[in-house]
């Protein structure tokens, strides 16, 4: 039976596949090459494999392509890991098994959310004493970026250095926006808007709220602010690889789950 959003999901997934895979995922790469349907990028010490379709590849031919890709990254001593980003709607169905057989290990599965940016934009009431602010577009963003990085580390439980964030902002100047929600004392929520050049898309990335501030609409407000900024830049669609925590917020805002994504990661032995 068709679902109310079935046709819209198919339309959004088609736009996602056409505009956000292959070359679009190579933005910022320090090197890249092609191997059959694959785009193989290098981003400093990390590799990334992208493709739109593996149609027609199976069995030994697919195994050979995976093995060649491992050899490609292993031959570069600067590469310490490489990610093969799979999507739930891709064929062949046994690709995950073949990736594992060649040393790629699955990471956490996330839901790909896509929708019209206009659905997310609009005013959202904030708790008293909380304000939203874009912080990358000031003469010296480092102090605020340092505060944002600290909050990011606390939210996700992983160290996040401000130098890394500053480097990303510099490398993608004009394409990346960094937004925060803050009180007089601290940054309580952080998130990026990543415009994808030559597409109708921008991504919502790195979004998270400190545990003690959740459930008050702050992440929703920060998302609305980023959506409004995206619309002002001519962006039509927003997308996000969402955890179980952020998916319900984005879904209530109008984004739809169109597929899943699971990174398979090879680590240098």
Secondary structure, DSSP 8 states (H G I E B T S, - for coil): ---TTHHHHHHHHHHHHHHHSGGGGGTT-SEEEEETTEEEEEETTEEEEE-S--TT--HHHHHHHHHHHHHHHHT-TT--EEEEEEETT-S-TTHHHHHHHTT-EE---EEEEEEEGGGT-S-----TT-EEEE-SSSTT-HHHHHHHHHHHHHHHTS---HHHHHHHHHHTTTTEEEEEEE-SS-EEEEEEEEE-TTSSEEEEEEEEE-GGGTTSSHHHHHHHHHHHHHHHTT--EEEEEE-HHHHHHHHHHT-EEEEEEEEEEEE--
